[in-house]
């Protein structure tokens, strides 16, 4: 019986692709003449998922990296790394973990490489995005949802 349930489950990567990106460096070329700038870098990360049809899901990982010095934007990168996944035979809870953690883990190295390449092609020093623990982020988001639902039930 357990073998039959396992055989029904399928998780495959159909396609990984860059859906959208932009790179801006509004302080060029003047910024390249400075030697002592210490930019502050902010990373904004989010993921979403769309059901394409039965069994096919698009997972979208959106990253925004902004470097600022003295309240001026040095560079701004916005990137949407996407993947089309075939996900069949999983419960809603398993599906949530797959699209909320597993798929973003698959997409992140592609996004990281693209961002690093864009920044370097923009004339800036090597930029390395540190690994992200999507499992922990998913657990945290589930805990926040549960707390919000509990809070909403208490107000009724």
Contact map, one row per residue, 1 for C-alpha under 8 A:
111110000000000000000000000000000000000000000000000000000000000000000000000000000000000000000000000000000000000000000000000000000000000000000000000000000000
111111000000000000000000000000000000000000000000000000000000000000000000000000000000000000000000000000000000000000000000000000000000000000000000000000000000
111111100000000000000000000000000000000000000000000000000000000000000000000000000000000000000000000000000000000000000000000000000000000000000000000000000000
111111110000000000000000000000000000000000000000000000000000000000000000000000000000000000000000000000000000000000000000000000000000000000000000000000000000
111111111000000000000000000000000000000000000000000000000000000000000000000000000000000000000000000000000000000000000000000000000000000000000000000000000000
011111111000000000000000000000000000000000000000000000000000000000000000000000000000000000000000000000000000000000000000000000000000000000000000000000000000
001111111100000000000000000000000000000000000000000000000000000000000000000000000000000000000000000000000000000000000000000000000000000000000000000000000000
000111111100000000000000000000000000000000000000000000000000000000000000000000000000000110000000000000000000000000000000000000000000000000000000000000000000
000011111110000000000000000000000000000000000000000000000000000000000000000000000000001111000000000000000000000000000000000000000000000000000000000000000000
000000111111000000000000000000000000000000000000000000000000000000000000000000000000011110000000000000000000000000000000000000000000000000000000000000000000
000000001111100000000000000000000000000000000000000000000000000000000000000000000000111100000000000000000000000000000000000000000000000000000000000000000000
000000000111110000000000000000000000000000000000000000000000000000000000000000000000111000000000000000000000000000000000000000000000000000000000000000000000
000000000011111100000000000000000000000000000000000000000000000000000000000000000011110000000000000000000000000000000000000000000000000000000000000000000000
000000000001111100000000000000000000000000000000000000000000000000000000000000000011110000000000000000000000000000000000000000000000000000000000000000000000
000000000000111110000000000000000000000000000000000000000000000000000000000000000011100000000000000000000000000000000000000000000000000000000000000000000000
000000000000111111000000000000000000000000000000000000000000000000000000000000001111000000000000000000000010000000000000000000000000000000000000000000000000
000000000000001111100000000000000000000000000000000000000000000000000000000000001110000000000000000000000000000000000000000000000000000000000000000000000000
000000000000000111111000000000000000000000000000000000000000000000000000000000111100000000000000000000000000000000000000000000000000000000000000000000000000
000000000000000011111000000000000000000000000000000000000000000000000000000000111100000000000000000000000000000000000000000000000000000000000000000000000000
000000000000000001111100000000000000000000000000000000000000000000000000000001111000000000000000000000000000000000000000000000000000000000000000000000000000
000000000000000001111110000000000000000000000000000000000000000000000000000011110000000000000000000000000000000000000000000000000000000000000000000000000000
000000000000000000011111000000000000000000000000000000000000000000000000000111100000000000000000000000000000000000000000000000000000000000000000000000000000
000000000000000000001111100000000000000000000000000000000000000000000000001111000000000000000000000000000000000000000110000000000000000000000000000000000000
000000000000000000000111110000000000000000000000000000000000000000000000001110000000000000000000000000000000000000000000000000000000000000000000000000000000
000000000000000000000011111100000000000000000000000000000000000000000000111100000000000000000000000000000000000000000000010000000000000000000000000000000000
000000000000000000000001111100000000000000000000000000000000000000000000111000000000000000000000000000000000000000000000000000000000000000000000000000000000
000000000000000000000000111111100000000000000000000000000000000000000001111000000000000000000000000000000000000000000000000000000000000000000000000000000000
000000000000000000000000111111110000000000000000000000000000000000000000010000000000000000000000000000000000000000000000000000000000000000000000000000000000
000000000000000000000000001111111000000000000000000000000000000000000000000000000000000000000000000000000000000000000000000000000000000000000000000000000000
000000000000000000000000001111111100000000000000000000000000000000000000000000000000000000000000000000000000000000000000000000000000000000000000000000000000
000000000000000000000000001111111100000000000000000000000000000000000000010000000000000000000000000000000000000000000000000000000000000000000000000000000000
000000000000000000000000000111111110000000000000000000000000000000000000000000000000000000000000000000000000000000000000000000000000000000000000000000000000
000000000000000000000000000011111110000000000000000000000000000000000000000000000000000000000000000000000000000000000000000000000000000000000000000000000000
000000000000000000000000000001111111100000000000000000000000000000000000000000000000000000000000000000000000000000000000000000000000000000000000000000000000
000000000000000000000000000000011111100000000000000000000000000000000000000000000000000000000000000000000000000000000000000000000000000000000000000000000000
000000000000000000000000000000000111110000000000000000000000000000000000000000000000000000000000000000000000000000000000000000000000000000000000000000000000
000000000000000000000000000000000111111000000000000000000000000000001000000000000000000000000000000000000000000000000000000000000000000000000000000000000000
000000000000000000000000000000000001111100000000000000000000000000001000000000000000000000000000000000000000000000000000000000000000000000000000000000000000
000000000000000000000000000000000000111110000000000000000000000000111000010000000000000000000000000000000000000000000000000000000000000000000000000000000000
000000000000000000000000000000000000011111000000000000000000000000111000000000000000000000000000000000000000000000000000000000000000000000000000000000000000
000000000000000000000000000000000000001111100000000000000000000011110000000000000000000000000000000000000000000000000000000000000000000000000000000000000000
000000000000000000000000000000000000000111110000000000000000000111100000000000000000000000000000000000000000000000000000000000000000000000000000000000000000
000000000000000000000000000000000000000011111000000000000000001111000000000000000000000000000000000000000000000000000000000000000000000000000000000000000000
000000000000000000000000000000000000000001111100000000000000001110000000000000000000000000000000000000000000000000000000000000000000000000000000000000000000
000000000000000000000000000000000000000000111110000000000000111100000000000000000000000000000000000000000000000000000000000000000000000000000000000000000000
000000000000000000000000000000000000000000011111000000000000111000000000000000000000000000000000000000000000000000000000000000000000000000000000000000000000
000000000000000000000000000000000000000000001111100000000011110000000000000000000000000000000000000100010000000000000000000000000000000000000000000000000000
000000000000000000000000000000000000000000000111110000000011100000000000000000000000000000000000001100000000000000000000000000000000000000000000000000000000
000000000000000000000000000000000000000000000011111000001111000000000000000000000000000000000000001000000000000000000000000000000000000000000000000000000000
000000000000000000000000000000000000000000000001111100001110000000000000000000000000000000000000000000000000000000000000000000000000000000000000000000000000
000000000000000000000000000000000000000000000000111111111100000000000000000000000000000000000000000000000000000000000000000000000000000000000000000000000000
000000000000000000000000000000000000000000000000011111111100000000000000000000000000000000000000000000000000000000000000000000000000000000000000000000000000
000000000000000000000000000000000000000000000000001111111000000000000000000000000000000000000000000000000000000000000000000000000000000000000000000000000000
000000000000000000000000000000000000000000000000001111110000000000000000000000000000000000000000000000000000000000000000000000000000000000000000000000000000
000000000000000000000000000000000000000000000000001111111000000000000000000000000000011100000000000000000000000000000000000000000000000000000000000000000000
000000000000000000000000000000000000000000000000001111111100000000000000000000000001111000000000000000000000000000000000000000000000000000000000000000000000
000000000000000000000000000000000000000000000000111110111110000000000000000000000001111000000000000000000000000000000000000000000000000000000000000000000000
000000000000000000000000000000000000000000000000111100011111000000000000000000000111100000000000000000000000000000000000000000000000000000000000000000000000
000000000000000000000000000000000000000000000011110000001111100000000000000000000111100000000000001000110000000000000000000000000000000000000000000000000000
000000000000000000000000000000000000000000000011100000000111110000000000000000011110000000000000000000010000000000000000000000000000000000000000000000000000
000000000000000000000000000000000000000000001111000000000011111000000000000000011100000000000000000000010011000000000000000000000000000000000000000000000000
000000000000000000000000000000000000000000001110000000000001111100000000000001111000000000000000000000000000000000000000000000000000000000000000000000000000
000000000000000000000000000000000000000000111100000000000000111110000000000011110000000000000000000000000000001000000000000000000000000000000000000000000000
000000000000000000000000000000000000000001111000000000000000011111000000000111100000000000000000000000000000000000000000000000000000000000000000000000000000
000000000000000000000000000000000000000011110000000000000000001111100000000111000000000000000000000000000000000000000000000000000000000000000000000000000000
000000000000000000000000000000000000000011100000000000000000000111110000111110000000000000000000000000000000000000000000000000000000000000000000000000000000
000000000000000000000000000000000000001111000000000000000000000011111000111100000000000000000000000000000000000000000000000000000000000000000000000000000000
000000000000000000000000000000000000001110000000000000000000000001111111111000000000000000000000000000000000000000000000000000000000000000000000000000000000
000000000000000000000000000000000000111100000000000000000000000000111111110000000000000000000000000000000000000000000000000000000000000000000000000000000000
000000000000000000000000000000000000000000000000000000000000000000011111000000000000000000000000000000000000000000000000000000000000000000000000000000000000
000000000000000000000000000000000000000000000000000000000000000000011111100000000000000000000000000000000000000000000000000000000000000000000000000000000000
000000000000000000000000001000000000000000000000000000000000000000011111110000000000000000000000000000000000000000000000000000000000000000000000000000000000
000000000000000000000000111000000000000000000000000000000000000001111011111100000000000000000000000000000000000000000000000000000000000000000000000000000000
000000000000000000000000111100100000001000000000000000000000000001111001111100000000000000000000000000000000000000000000000000000000000000000000000000000000
000000000000000000000011111000000000000000000000000000000000000001110000111110000000000000000000000000000000000000000010000000000000000000000000000000000000
000000000000000000000111100000000000000000000000000000000000000111100000111111000000000000000000000000000000000000000000000000000000000000000000000000000000
000000000000000000001111000000000000000000000000000000000000001111000000001111100000000000000000000000000000000000100110000000000000000000000000000000000000
000000000000000000011110000000000000000000000000000000000000011110000000000111110000000000000000000000000000000000000000000000000000000000000000000000000000
000000000000000001111100000000000000000000000000000000000000011100000000000011111000000000000000000000000000001000100000000000000000000000000000000000000000
000000000000000001111000000000000000000000000000000000000001111000000000000001111100000000000000000000000000001000000000000000000000000000000000000000000000
000000000000000111110000000000000000000000000000000000000001110000000000000000111110000000000000000000000011011000000000000000000000000000000000000000000000
000000000000000111100000000000000000000000000000000000000111100000000000000000011111000000000000000000000010000000000000000000000000000000000000000000000000
000000000000111110000000000000000000000000000000000000000111000000000000000000001111100000000000000000100010000000000000000000000000000000000000000000000000
000000000000111100000000000000000000000000000000000000011110000000000000000000000111110000000000000000000000000000000000000000000000000000000000000000000000
000000000011111000000000000000000000000000000000000000011110000000000000000000000011111000000000000000000000000000000000000000000000000000000000000000000000
000000000111110000000000000000000000000000000000000000111000000000000000000000000001111100000000000000000000000000000000000000000000000000000000000000000000
000000001111000000000000000000000000000000000000000000111000000000000000000000000000111111000010000000000000000000000000000000000000000000000000000000000000
000000011110000000000000000000000000000000000000000000100000000000000000000000000000011111000000000000000000000000000000000000000000000000000000000000000000
000000011100000000000000000000000000000000000000000000000000000000000000000000000000001111100000000000000000000000000000000000000000000000000000000000000000
000000001000000000000000000000000000000000000000000000000000000000000000000000000000001111111110000000000000000000000000000000000000000000000000000000000000
000000000000000000000000000000000000000000000000000000000000000000000000000000000000000011111110000000000000000000000000000000000000000000000000000000000000
000000000000000000000000000000000000000000000000000000000000000000000000000000000000000001111111000000000000000000000000000000000000000000000000000000000000
000000000000000000000000000000000000000000000000000000000000000000000000000000000000000001111111100000000000000000000000000000000000000000000000000000000000
000000000000000000000000000000000000000000000000000000000000000000000000000000000000000001111111110000000000000000000000000000000000000000000000000000000000
000000000000000000000000000000000000000000000000000000000000000000000000000000000000001001111111111000000000000000000000000000000000000000000000000000000000
000000000000000000000000000000000000000000000000000000000000000000000000000000000000000000011111111100000000000000000000000000000000000000000000000000000000
000000000000000000000000000000000000000000000000000000000000000000000000000000000000000000001111111111000000000000000000000000000000000001000000000000000000
000000000000000000000000000000000000000000000000000000000000000000000000000000000000000000000111111111100000000000000000000000000000000000000000000000000000
000000000000000000000000000000000000000000000001100000000010000000000000000000000000000000000011111111110000000000000000000000000000000000000000000000000000
000000000000000000000000000000000000000000000011000000000000000000000000000000000000000000000001111111110000000000000000000000000000010001000000000000000000
000000000000000000000000000000000000000000000000000000000000000000000000000000000000000000000000111111111000000000000000000000000000011011000000000000000000
000000000000000000000000000000000000000000000000000000000000000000000000000000000000000000000000111111111100000000000000000000000000011000000000000000000000
000000000000000000000000000000000000000000000000000000000010000000000000000000000010000000000000011111111110000000000000000000000000000000000000000000000000
000000000000000000000000000000000000000000000010000000000011100000000000000000000000000000000000001111111111000000000000000000000000010000000000000000000000
000000000000000000000000000000000000000000000000000000000000000000000000000000000000000000000000000011111111100000000000000000000000010000000000000000000000
000000000000000000000000000000000000000000000000000000000000000000000000000000000000000000000000000001111111100000000000000000000000000000000000000000000000
000000000000000100000000000000000000000000000000000000000000100000000000000000001110000000000000000000111111111000000000000000000000000000000000000000000000
000000000000000000000000000000000000000000000000000000000000100000000000000000001000000000000000000000011111111100000000000000000000000000000000000000000000
000000000000000000000000000000000000000000000000000000000000000000000000000000000000000000000000000000001111111110000000000000000000000000000000000000000000
000000000000000000000000000000000000000000000000000000000000000000000000000000001000000000000000000000000011111111000000000000000000000000000000000000000000
000000000000000000000000000000000000000000000000000000000000001000000000000000111000000000000000000000000011111111100000000000000000000000000000000000000000
000000000000000000000000000000000000000000000000000000000000000000000000000000000000000000000000000000000001111111110000000000011000000000000000000000000000
000000000000000000000000000000000000000000000000000000000000000000000000000000000000000000000000000000000000111111111000000000000000000000000000000000000000
000000000000000000000000000000000000000000000000000000000000000000000000000000000000000000000000000000000000011111111100000000000000000000000000000000000000
000000000000000000000000000000000000000000000000000000000000000000000000000010100000000000000000000000000000001111111110000000000000000000000000000000000000
000000000000000000000000000000000000000000000000000000000000000000000000000000000000000000000000000000000000000111111111000001111000000000000000000000000000
000000000000000000000000000000000000000000000000000000000000000000000000000000000000000000000000000000000000000011111111100000000000000000000000000000000000
000000000000000000000010000000000000000000000000000000000000000000000000000010000000000000000000000000000000000001111111110000000000000000000000000000000000
000000000000000000000010000000000000000000000000000000000000000000000000001010000000000000000000000000000000000000111111111111100000000000000000000000000000
000000000000000000000000000000000000000000000000000000000000000000000000000000000000000000000000000000000000000000011111111111100000000000000000000000000000
000000000000000000000000000000000000000000000000000000000000000000000000000000000000000000000000000000000000000000001111111100000000000000000000000000000000
000000000000000000000000100000000000000000000000000000000000000000000000000000000000000000000000000000000000000000000111111100000000000000000000000000000000
000000000000000000000000000000000000000000000000000000000000000000000000000000000000000000000000000000000000000000000011111110000000000000000000000000000000
000000000000000000000000000000000000000000000000000000000000000000000000000000000000000000000000000000000000000000000011111111000000000000000000000000000000
000000000000000000000000000000000000000000000000000000000000000000000000000000000000000000000000000000000000000000000011001111100000000000000000000000000000
000000000000000000000000000000000000000000000000000000000000000000000000000000000000000000000000000000000000000000010011000111110000000000000000000000000000
000000000000000000000000000000000000000000000000000000000000000000000000000000000000000000000000000000000000000000010011000011111000000000000000000000000000
000000000000000000000000000000000000000000000000000000000000000000000000000000000000000000000000000000000000000100010000000001111100000000000000000000000000
000000000000000000000000000000000000000000000000000000000000000000000000000000000000000000000000000000000000000100010000000000111110000000000000000000000000
000000000000000000000000000000000000000000000000000000000000000000000000000000000000000000000000000000000000000000000000000000011111000000000000000000000000
000000000000000000000000000000000000000000000000000000000000000000000000000000000000000000000000000000000000000000000000000000001111100000000000000000000000
000000000000000000000000000000000000000000000000000000000000000000000000000000000000000000000000000000000000000000000000000000000111110000000000000000000000
000000000000000000000000000000000000000000000000000000000000000000000000000000000000000000000000000000000000000000000000000000000011111110000000000000000000
000000000000000000000000000000000000000000000000000000000000000000000000000000000000000000000000000111011000000000000000000000000001111111000000000000000000
000000000000000000000000000000000000000000000000000000000000000000000000000000000000000000000000000011000000000000000000000000000000111111100000000000000000
000000000000000000000000000000000000000000000000000000000000000000000000000000000000000000000000000000000000000000000000000000000000111111110000000000000000
000000000000000000000000000000000000000000000000000000000000000000000000000000000000000000000000000010000000000000000000000000000000111111111000000000000000
000000000000000000000000000000000000000000000000000000000000000000000000000000000000000000000000100110000000000000000000000000000000011111111100000000000000
000000000000000000000000000000000000000000000000000000000000000000000000000000000000000000000000000000000000000000000000000000000000001111111110000000000000
000000000000000000000000000000000000000000000000000000000000000000000000000000000000000000000000000000000000000000000000000000000000000111111111000000000000
000000000000000000000000000000000000000000000000000000000000000000000000000000000000000000000000000000000000000000000000000000000000000011111111100000000000
000000000000000000000000000000000000000000000000000000000000000000000000000000000000000000000000000000000000000000000000000000000000000001111111110000000000
000000000000000000000000000000000000000000000000000000000000000000000000000000000000000000000000000000000000000000000000000000000000000000111111111000000000
000000000000000000000000000000000000000000000000000000000000000000000000000000000000000000000000000000000000000000000000000000000000000000011111111100000000
000000000000000000000000000000000000000000000000000000000000000000000000000000000000000000000000000000000000000000000000000000000000000000001111111110000000
000000000000000000000000000000000000000000000000000000000000000000000000000000000000000000000000000000000000000000000000000000000000000000000111111111000000
000000000000000000000000000000000000000000000000000000000000000000000000000000000000000000000000000000000000000000000000000000000000000000000011111111100000
000000000000000000000000000000000000000000000000000000000000000000000000000000000000000000000000000000000000000000000000000000000000000000000001111111110000
000000000000000000000000000000000000000000000000000000000000000000000000000000000000000000000000000000000000000000000000000000000000000000000000111111111000
000000000000000000000000000000000000000000000000000000000000000000000000000000000000000000000000000000000000000000000000000000000000000000000000011111111100
000000000000000000000000000000000000000000000000000000000000000000000000000000000000000000000000000000000000000000000000000000000000000000000000001111111110
000000000000000000000000000000000000000000000000000000000000000000000000000000000000000000000000000000000000000000000000000000000000000000000000000111111111
000000000000000000000000000000000000000000000000000000000000000000000000000000000000000000000000000000000000000000000000000000000000000000000000000011111111
000000000000000000000000000000000000000000000000000000000000000000000000000000000000000000000000000000000000000000000000000000000000000000000000000001111111
000000000000000000000000000000000000000000000000000000000000000000000000000000000000000000000000000000000000000000000000000000000000000000000000000000111111
000000000000000000000000000000000000000000000000000000000000000000000000000000000000000000000000000000000000000000000000000000000000000000000000000000011111
